[in-house]
Amino acid sequence: MTFVSPWLAGIAAAVAIPTLLLLYFLKLRRRYVRIPSTLLWQRAVVDLQVNTPFQKLRASWLLFLQMLMLVLLLLALAQPRIQSQGRSPERYILLMDVSASMSAKAADGQTRLDVAKTQAKSLIAQASRGVSRPAMMVIAVGASPSIISPWQTNEGITSEAIEILDATDEEANLQAALQLAGSFTGRGEAETVQPPEVVFFSDGSVAPPVNDSSYKLSSGTFTFVQVVNE
């Protein structure tokens, strides 16, 4: 839960709450009257002690109700908001760039494709932690995209399909890969209304689009994970 205006509510609380408590501590101005006996005035004596400054605050239902009302008003003033997280995708299409640039090695000997594999397997493990495991498809993105693993809910099989990928000497055709992924966004073992999450693991070196000035995905959401090895 978050608050739109917590500072405003905090300032109001700093003023209102002490003021309310002070009202229960203040000594009331009373008119002195001579009486023959205080036997019938015990309640008035107790009330007089309660209103004496710096005395211990007595339990009072009225104070409790007033404090509760004040807290509710302060919460309303703070404007609480509940941030609900959208449900996790139930299907993923993993696009793995296997172009020539993905074979570039870093000082530690790791290629960009090795880094992409690690990132993809991390996503698979994280997405599979829920009660219901999402279905995943793996597509190798080269000059001609190809399906390496069809819809699969088994985390191990999907990870193995990614592990066996090798870089080629081709250029990645992202436009063709998105067209292929788009043709599967309404099918699969985990058929749902929710569109799949299409995740592209690449260093960004892809062929320019042929028919349009931008890449398009017919359905689903698209996420680009840039692979960098230094």
Disulfide bonds with the S-S distance in Angstrom:
none
